[in-house]
Amino acid sequence: MQKIRKSFGNVLVLDDLDVDVWPAEKIALIGPSGSGKSTLLRILMALERIDAGEIEIDGETVWTMRKNGREAPADASHLRRVRSRVGMVFQHFNLFPHMNVLQNLTKAPALVLGLSEREARDRAMELLNKVGLVDKASAYPAQLSGGEKQRVAIARALAMRPKIMLFDEVTSALDPELVGEVLGVLRRLAHEGEMTMLIVTHQMRFAQEIANRVLFLEKGGILEDNTPDVIFSNPTQPRTREFLSSILNP
């Protein structure tokens, strides 16, 4: 990502933001509310258009494409192809309430990836086993706890076999006793090591444990970019120290 700018009305949310993300990196995005963390994820998922700058995913630009030898605005087909490489899990699950768990996991792989019913089902059951919910395959979202819904949402995103996974405050809507079960799933994904993960979180201990890189965002820019050891033990920026002190020592 280079020189990314994004405003909503007169509010500048991302201000000439530059960042490179490498394959298999586990990046935690931290910072105060309104610093641009969630907007950055939505831009990577091509859910929000940028005002300026360039985003490239897996060697292909997101919002522009080559057409007749020239650069042109991305069309719907190009955006679908780029989005297929990225999965995102939101704060509020976004499961289809009229479908059971298995149907939530199989619909998109069948429609978008062209998997057969059996292939989609086998993949779904494998992922439900990964998140510890095989016994909930026939349940509907209304019959699940918040933690179970979020684990289903993670499995549903993984069913599309993305190269990059984005997690936007996936525990913030959960009761405190349910947070651990979701963080446990993210821990296992991180330790498997193959997938690139960007995680917006206020769970600082968790970020320190699973990330190999931490970005501290402030006022739409990256104020500090370093390893967890540096960020959490000896941050270079006074504002980072102030933020972490308020979070870790309220």
Secondary structure, DSSP 8 states (H G I E B T S, - for coil): -EEEEEEETTEEEEEEE-----TT-EEEEE--TTSSHHHHHHHHTTSS--SEEE-EETTEESSEEEETTEEEE--HHHHHHHHTTEEEE-TT----TTS-HHHHHHHHHHHHS---HHHHHHHHHHHHHHTT-GGGTT--GGGS-HHHHHHHHHHHHHTT--SEEEEESTTTTS-HHHHHHHHHHHHHHHHH--SEEEEE-S-HHHHHHH-SEEEEEETTEEEEEE-HHHHHHS-SSHHHHHHHHHHH--
